[in-house]
């Protein structure tokens, strides 16, 4: 057993974590998604609301299992072995930026918080051109907003805009 775990790479352990997460999600689906309303004893929808979350959870689990098998068959060196503390601080900073984005998302809306976060992230990762930062900060969130609102017909938090 010890020999098996010694052959696994960092990717396998990450896949194992997500496999457990996928299984937890799969078993929690019935408890967190309401059953559709029935009219005259019939469903108003052809598909159950649990279909896509179930497909997503099982697909994630399958990909994790394949990743673990691949990691065992083709072992690789630890990619984090040569990382310095500056890289870890940069990753922690990016996680912090995403946390701030999550906090800003509801109160001020997707578009404004997206513009602020993309601009700040671009600067944080080393972009010093004000023109490029402005193009990215306005273009990326605006494109995502347009795709979700107009093409996919999915609403995003409006916040201060409306």
C-alpha positions in Angstrom: 0.0 0.0 0.0 2.8 2.4 0.8 4.4 1.7 -2.6 1.2 2.8 -4.3 1.0 6.1 -2.4 4.7 6.8 -3.0 4.2 6.6 -6.8 1.3 9.1 -6.9 2.1 12.7 -7.8 0.7 15.9 -6.4 -1.8 15.9 -9.2 -3.2 12.6 -7.9 -3.7 13.9 -4.4 -5.5 17.0 -5.8 -7.6 14.6 -8.0 -8.3 12.5 -4.9 -9.5 15.6 -3.0 -11.8 16.6 -5.9 -13.1 13.0 -6.1 -14.2 13.1 -2.5 -15.7 16.5 -3.2 -17.6 15.2 -6.2 -19.0 12.3 -4.3 -20.1 14.6 -1.5 -21.8 16.8 -4.0 -23.4 13.8 -5.7 -24.9 12.5 -2.4 -26.0 16.0 -1.3 -27.9 16.8 -4.6 -31.3 15.4 -3.5 -31.2 17.4 -0.3 -30.4 20.8 -1.8 -32.5 20.9 -5.0 -36.2 21.2 -4.7 -38.5 18.9 -6.6 -40.4 20.6 -9.4 -44.0 21.6 -8.8 -46.7 19.3 -10.2 -49.8 20.4 -12.0 -52.6 17.9 -12.2 -50.2 15.2 -11.1 -47.7 15.9 -13.9 -44.4 17.7 -14.0 -44.1 21.0 -15.9 -40.6 20.0 -17.0 -39.3 17.1 -19.0 -36.0 17.0 -17.2 -35.6 16.9 -13.5 -33.7 19.8 -11.8 -31.1 17.3 -10.5 -30.0 16.1 -13.9 -27.3 18.6 -14.7 -25.8 18.7 -11.2 -25.7 14.9 -11.2 -24.0 14.8 -14.6 -21.5 17.4 -13.4 -20.7 15.5 -10.2 -20.3 12.2 -11.9 -18.2 13.7 -14.7 -15.9 15.3 -12.2 -15.6 12.0 -10.3 -14.8 10.1 -13.6 -12.2 12.6 -14.6 -10.6 12.4 -11.1 -10.4 8.6 -11.3 -8.8 8.9 -14.7 -6.3 11.4 -13.4 -5.4 9.2 -10.5 -4.9 6.2 -12.8 -2.8 8.3 -15.2 -0.7 9.6 -12.3 0.0 6.1 -11.1 0.9 4.8 -14.6 3.0 7.8 -15.5 4.6 9.2 -12.4 6.1 12.7 -12.6 8.2 14.9 -10.5 6.7 17.3 -8.0 6.1 20.6 -9.9 6.1 22.6 -6.6 9.5 21.4 -5.5 11.4 24.3 -7.0 8.9 27.0 -6.2 10.1 29.9 -4.1 8.1 31.9 -1.5 7.5 34.7 -3.9 5.4 32.4 -6.1 3.4 31.1 -3.1 2.7 34.7 -2.0 1.5 35.6 -5.5 -0.8 32.6 -5.5 -2.1 33.6 -2.0 -2.6 37.1 -3.3 -4.7 35.9 -6.2 -6.8 33.8 -3.9 -7.3 36.9 -1.8 -8.3 38.9 -4.9 -10.9 36.3 -5.8 -12.3 36.4 -2.3 -12.7 40.1 -2.5 -14.4 39.7 -5.9 -16.8 37.2 -4.2 -17.6 39.7 -1.5 -18.1 42.6 -4.0 -20.2 40.5 -6.5 -23.6 40.9 -4.9 -23.5 44.5 -3.4 -22.1 46.3 -6.4 -22.9 43.9 -9.2 -20.9 41.8 -11.7 -19.9 44.5 -14.1 -18.5 47.0 -11.7 -16.8 44.4 -9.5 -15.5 42.6 -12.6 -13.9 45.8 -14.0 -12.3 46.6 -10.6 -11.0 43.0 -10.1 -9.7 42.4 -13.6 -7.9 45.8 -13.6 -6.4 45.1 -10.2 -5.4 41.5 -11.0 -3.8 42.7 -14.3 -1.7 45.2 -12.4 -0.9 42.7 -9.6 0.4 40.2 -12.2 2.8 42.7 -13.6 1.0 44.6 -16.4 2.1 48.2 -16.1 0.5 49.6 -19.3 -2.5 51.8 -18.4 -4.0 51.3 -21.8 -3.8 47.5 -21.7 -5.1 47.4 -18.1 -8.1 49.6 -19.2 -8.8 47.5 -22.3 -8.7 44.3 -20.2 -10.6 45.7 -17.3 -13.5 46.9 -19.4 -13.4 44.4 -22.2 -13.3 41.1 -20.3 -16.2 41.7 -17.8 -18.2 43.5 -20.5 -17.8 40.5 -22.9 -18.8 38.0 -20.2 -21.7 40.2 -19.2 -22.9 40.4 -22.8 -22.6 36.6 -23.3 -24.5 35.8 -20.1 -27.3 38.4 -20.5 -27.9 38.5 -24.2 -26.8 35.1 -25.5 -27.4 32.7 -22.6 -30.3 34.7 -21.1 -28.8 34.2 -17.6 -29.1 37.1 -15.2 -26.1 38.4 -13.2 -26.2 40.6 -10.2 -26.8 44.2 -11.3 -25.8 45.9 -8.1 -25.3 49.7 -8.4 -26.1 49.8 -12.2 -29.9 49.4 -11.9 
